[in-house]
Amino acid sequence: MDLSKFQQEFSEYKEAQSIIREPKNLYEPINYILNLEGKKIRPVLTLIAANLFSSTYKKALPAAYAVEMFHNFTLVHDDIMDDAPLRRGKVTVHEKWNINAGILSGDAMLIIAYQYFENYPAEIFQKLAKLFNKTAVEVFDGQQLDVDFETRNNVTIEEYIQMISLKTSVLIGTALKMGAIVANAEEAEAQKLYDFGLNLGIAFQLQDDFLDTYGNPKTFGKQVGGDIIENKKTYLYLKALELSNSDDHKILTNYYQEKLEDSQEKINSVRLLFDKYEIPSYIKALMNDYSLKAFSILETMSIDISAKKSLLDFGKSLMTRNV
C-alpha cells in the first residue's frame, strides 16, 4: 500500500477539476483553501479503503474529492466562528477576503461536494448520500456543542469526547466507509472500517488539542494557544480542572471566563498550570487508548494481513506528528 501513490493520484484528480470560474469572488476562495498545503488525510483514506476491496480504487476519486471538499468547507466556516487568523500556516479565507466571502464560498463547497456523488450509479449514490447526510448533520451538531461549551462551566470529559467524535471523528470514519461503499464491500466490513476511523479520529483530535497548546508555531500551521485564547473546553482544560486544587481551579476558571488583551500572558499562565498537573501525560495516555481501540478493530476485519499492517502503519504515522 503505497500512500504516496494515493496522494499523487488524488492531487492529479484535484488539479483536473475546474474550480476557477465566474463569479471569481465566489470560486477563488474555494481554490485557495483547497490548495493550501495539507496531508489530504481524508481523501487518501477513501482511496485506501476502496483499494482494500477492489482493484480499481480510482473509481473512488470522486467520493474522495467530495470528502475533501466537505472537510474544507467546515474549515472555512470554523475559522470564521473561531476568528482564526491562520490555517495550515496561511491566512484564513475570511481574513484574506472577508466574512461574507467565507460564508458564501463555504456554502458553495458543501453543494459541490454533494454533486460529486452524481458520478456513481443510483444504488451507490444512495448509499453515499445517506452516509454523507448523516455525517454532515453530526459534524454540525459537534460544532454547535463546541460553541456551547465555551460558555458552559459544567462540561464533562465524556461530553467533550462526544463532541470531538461528532465534529472530527465521524468524517474520518465516513471517508473510509465511502471508499468501501464504492468498492461494493460488505456492510459489516465497511462498518468496521468506519469504527476504526472513528476511534483513530478521536485520538487524532486529542493530539491536535495537545499540539494547539504545545506545538511549534513554525510547523503547526495554526496559531499555537488558539484554544486557550478562545476558551475552548478541551480535554487538557477539563482534566486540569479535575485534578487542580481549589486555588488553581479558581485561576483556571477565571481565565476561561474572559478574553484578555494580552493573549500570550494567558497562554503562558494556563500552560504552566497544565504542566503543574502533568496534563500532557494524561492526554497522551488517552490518545494511546483510542489508537489501540482502533487497531484492535482492524484485527477483526477479513482483509489481507499486509493490508492490515499498512492501515496500522498509516494510523501510527498520524499519531506521531512532531510539530
Beta strands, then each sheet from edge to edge (+ up, - down):
strand 1: 86-87
strand 2: 90-91
sheet 1: 1+ 2-
end
